[in-house]
Amino acid sequence: MSNPNQLKFTPDVFGYPLLFVMVLWIVFWVETRFGFNFNSYGVYPRELKGLRGILFSPFIHGSLEHLFNNSVPLFVLSSGLFYFYRNIRWKVLIFGLLLTGIATWCIGRSSLHIGASGVVYMLAAFLFFKGIFSKQFQLTALALVVAFLYGGMLWYVFPGIPEISWEGHLSGFFVGLIFAFFYKENPIQNKKFDWEREDFIPENDPFIKQFDEDGNFIELPKVLLEEISEESSTEQIVTNTSQRVRIVYSFKNESEEKPE
């Protein structure tokens, strides 16, 4: 059975994030193609009807620009989650989505909050802080990449542009931070060589068998050497036979060269 903590590329690393993003685009296409408006299914804070937005709001976007701005980071960050944290990826994604929506419902302004940006902030915060806390070089490198690519998003967790749901961004940021603290175990299994394992027996290792106690190569048995020598000689003869060269000599009479 394969270890879920072991880093190994599988099609679902990109498959599920791509499917998630495709659903967002399909919903937007249905809205524009058939004239629907799903904005009313967004999160409306502190109203019972607004609770349905906890599930539906990440899939609803107000414009093509809004959808595109969320699609790229959502795919990149969720792919990182699915590759490096595959043993907890569904927990982080599903519960993170729900908790981000609940927090937005609690602290948001009395307005409709739509879009997957809260999930994006949740993933970015989780990948960054979890990578820093893990003290593993792969995850720390991932955290630095996230900070380099999406560090500028931090400014949008504060009030500023009225059209932007900074409450959703702030909710996702803190949910990701909490998840980074909650899942303390290191998800990556450090690769071990055969001789580093506890069940390693040096006497049974085929490579070590080639050396004696002083570290010198053990000579092969004489019978085996003779067999190898015979095989190489036979092969050489066959090779030489198959590569024969025909040489033609032409003799010229010296008397023919003397003038009469």
Secondary structure as UniProt FT lines:
FT   TURN            4..5
FT   HELIX           12..34
FT   HELIX           39..41
FT   TURN            45..46
FT   HELIX           48..52
FT   HELIX           53..56
FT   HELIX           57..59
FT   HELIX           64..84
FT   TURN            86..88
FT   HELIX           89..107
FT   HELIX           117..134
FT   HELIX           137..150
FT   HELIX           151..157
FT   TURN            162..163
FT   HELIX           166..182
FT   HELIX           194..196
FT   TURN            198..199
FT   HELIX           202..204
FT   TURN            206..207
FT   HELIX           208..210
FT   TURN            213..214
FT   HELIX           222..242
FT   HELIX           254..256
//
